Amino acid sequence: MMFSFWQVINAEHLPCTEDVIFQGPRWRTEPSDLILPINSPDQQATVTCGAEGSPPPQYRWSLNGTLIDLGNDYRRHMTGGSLIISNLDKDQDTGVYQCTAFNTWGSILSRRASLQFAYLDNFKTQAVRSAVNVREGQGVVLLCGPPAHSGGLTFAWIFNEYPHFVQQDSRRFISQETGSLYISKVESSDVGNYTCVVNNSVTREKVLSSPTPLVLRNDGVMGEYEPKIEVHFPDSVPAAKESVVTLECFALGNPVPEISWRRTSGIPFPSKVKMKNSNAVLEIPNFQQEDAGMYECMAENRRGKNAARGRISFHAKPHWLQTITDTVLSIEENLFWECKANGKPKPSYSWLKNGEQVTPEGRIQIENGALSIAVVNLSDSGVYQCVAENKHGIIYSGAQLMVLASPPSFSRSPLRTLLKARSGSEVTLECEPQASPPAITLWKKGNEILQRSERITLLPNGTLKIANVTRRDAASYTCVAKNQFGTASTTGRLLITEPTRITMRPTNMEIIVGESIVLPCQIACDPALDVSFSWAFNGQLVDFQRDGDHFERVGGSISGDLMVRNIQLNHGGKYVCVIDTDVESLSTSAILVVKGPPGPPDKVAVEEITDSTAQLSWTPGRDNGSPITGYIIQARTPFTVGWQAVDSVPEVVNGNTLTATVVGLNAWVEYEFRVVTRNIVGLGEPSPASAKTRTEDAIPDTAPTDVEGGGGTKTELVITWEPVPEELQNGEGFGYIVAFRPVGTVTWTRAVISTPGVAPYVFRNDTIPPFAPFDVKVGAYNNRGEGPFSSIATVYSAEEVPSLAPKRVRTRSVSAVQIEVIWEALPVIAERVLGYEVVYWEDDTKPDTVGKVRISENYKLVNVTGLRANTVYYLCVAAFNTAGPGPQSAAINATTKKPPPDRAPLNIQWTMIGSTLTMHWDAVVAMETESRVTGYLVVLRRHRYNDINAIPTNKTTVELSLSANDNYLIQIKAVSEGGEGVGSEPIHIQKLRFNNSAGTFNLASSHPLPSVCNRVI
């Protein structure tokens, strides 16, 4: 192959073999096998092929090893690298296709792909096949004889007519190898016509044979006979790796034989092996080497048995174990490539260069899968392929070889212009020219060629090392490189600096959570050095951008101090200050111990519980840098608001104690407990809550409170009390015991109330005198027994209602909404009188309109308000006490006044001279349904004192004297017998200001008004 000038000349610009970009063609998509219906609707096939490279590859195709001339072929053309075949022709297009991709760097061959056509011919025309005559009990085989075809077939049989298909079972079997139908033992129900159905799995075509009649002979029934195997697999079955292997075995016989399988080696079948169709089919998916061997099918009935055997052999197409990779070599170097493949049978190897066979001769040697080329030259560049092949397949592995030839160049790896080194250190200067073949190098100090010495080392790869440098080693150093194509050099200056010293280091510290500190890190260094500081925390570099809330770098150019703000527990650990200069790296570290409130305890458990105590245990949490000094125990119940501190024994739980007994608990209450830890820093987070635990029950120890009563009806004693809260009931079966006796007696009467929420208790007895005093006490009990009683309280029995009705009841209509009722007080009677009750209503026929007003016994008059205007009301009066009202007085009636006018005074005018306000308005005339107007009410509100004055007048004018130091709000209402009417719109009068020059008051305003103002509303 010819190489371009570009390839040879530009090799000198390639930096090193690792930086070479391989641009020869390499496969992106390779062709795959195709099988198409012969009558494909689109009549077109696409064989895919695509490669990448630079310049983009071109393509050519071969069919059965012959190059396809696409220029003169109207049916074939390429799109990209893919081959498009139109107007398919089975005879011309069937075969093996191979694609070649090539560019200026070389060529590669694709894998081979076959194109085949599937078809299915019709059965030969025949109205009806010959009848098959058998005896009942005899076995029979109905042949299908599929027509000419290409592509996989499946078979089925129709019995008599479609869609009645023959169902396979232990007596009937359809071979998917031959298509024939096997009936091991014919029965009378089998008589009929049988049609073979053949399906092509590629073309989806289906053809049917002519019917085959099955007829029973009339010369008797077939007797029993031993199995005869009619369907069996070949003696040798080749099987590909990872394929699905299917073996068929079926026998005729009477009785119907049973089929079984085994491996003659005795090895049991793995779980992947499946038996189908009453064991007539053995299926081995994902076939592997270990599945190969001798298989046996056994058919057996009571008349005997028969067996068939066959060996399954394993084969595999080649697959790669080791492939070749792109390689770049300098001219005159040696190439060695080796590829390895596995397969059965073992594959053979060959090599291609740019799609052509490589012949071993002279410098080129091939041994098994290894290719070696000695002393490579530019003509050896190209694209190579290792080919592994056996009778089951062929595979390709490709790689590009680039051979470089160039003079030395330091364009990619020059010496640094200035190299700084610390006095006393070792300096390494690398000489790495790009050259093909590799260049010979030497070093100069100034103009003097360097020689090896005790401190100077010259390595074979061109590297210069100077040990224990001093200021005398400071100079310019030059590396000179040479090969047969030319010479190049690179120069750099070496500067020796004094060692850097750390002058202030951080020290180990202890600190409390929330505080802030500065960790010092300061140095003294050579002024010629560039210095940078960084900090690491627990091995991770501190990111001052991300963690700026807590970390900040402070100090000057020779200080790398670190400020840590608002320190948290997670800030405890090792801090390392790293100082980097041009010539060395130093570090110093310190341990920061952060002390904080302790972590939460864990595993709080109730070990033992009584009616008033609970023994707890727990495990300690983290002390967070400060020893735990004590624990606080808290409890919660359904009756408390949040968590409450509880008493314990010991009273103070120190930091070394992990158990305590909580005391003072309520009996029969469900508790949760938690523990809070403390140290000298403060209180920590509480532990998780313990499991809910109920205290034991106990006799009640709390008596009911607020025992009182009274009221009720005649012959009743009503007793009330404040119920005992549920958390103090101490157990189930809670109730109350009510005890009472007449004052001055000894014997108590007791009543048991089993419903805790029932109150009050009412005792009824006809012998109870009215308003008699009783001693009363209330106790509590539960299933454990009786608890304490309350202190004794005095409660009076129900009293009788007053026996007399008030007399001399009189009424007066006050307004449209109010009636005044007056009566004469009752004389002294046996019953108590607590007050009087006025009952009123509009109509005797409407009792739901009844209203009621009560007043104490000291009053003999009441105003009934909220009534309707111009309405007749009936009213009566009764005395009352706790037993209720007594007899009512005789009802009398009264009529409320007509309503006042519902209109406000209009056309209000006001005039102000000095501090005197004169107002005029139009009279309000009442309508016939309204009360007559008897006068007017001028309502004056002073803002400063927030007081209201009502000034009556029977005229439509009024004069008011106003203060100069206040604002006023004025309304005018009409007054009638029915009450006050609607008020006018409010009139606002602002502060007055005395005017010395005019001797009058003007309205204070942003726009001065004249001393006499008029306004009409």
Secondary structure, DSSP 8 states (H G I E B T S, - for coil): ----HHHHHGGGG---GGG----S-EEEE----EEEETT-TT-EEEE--EEE-SS--EEEEEETTEE--GGG-TTEEEETTEEEEES--HHHH-EEEEEEEEETTEEEE---EEEEEEEE------SS---EEE-TT--EEE-----SEES-EEEEEEESSTT-B---SSSEEE-TTT--EEESS--GGG-EEEEEEEEETTT--EEE---EEEEE-SS-----EEEEEEE---SEEEEETT--EEEE-EEEEES--EEEEEETT-----TT-EEETTTTEEEE-S--GGG-EEEEEEEEETTEEEEEEEEEEEEEEEEEEE----EEEETT--EEEE-EEEEES--EEEEEETTEE---BTTEEEETTEEEESS--GGG-EEEEEEEEETTEEEEEEEEEEEE-EEEE-SSS---SEEEEETTS-EEE----EEES--EEEEEETTEE----SSEEE-TTS-EEE-S--GGG-EEEEEEEEETTEEEEEEEEEEEE---EEEE----EEEETT--EEE--EEE--TTS--EEEEEETTEE--TTTTTTTEEE-S-TTB--EEE-S--GGG-EEEEEEEE-SS-EEEEEEEEEEE-S----EEEEEEEE-SS-EEEEEE----TTS-EEEEEEEEE-TTSSS-EE--EESSSEETT--EEEE-S--TT-EEEEEEEEEESS-B---------EE----------EEEEE---STTEEEEEEE---GGGS-SSS-EEEEEEEETT----EEEEE--TT---EEEE-TT--TT-EEEEEEEEEETTEEEEE---EEEE------SS--EEEEEEE-SSS-EEEEEE-----SS---EEEEEEES-TT-GGG-EEEEEETT-SEEEE-S--TT-EEEEEEEEEETTEEEEE---EEEE------SS---S-EEEEETTEEEEE-------TTS--EEEEEEEEEETTTTEEEEEEESSSEEEEE--TT--EEEEEEEEETTEE------EEE--EEEETTTTEEEE--SS---SEEEEE-
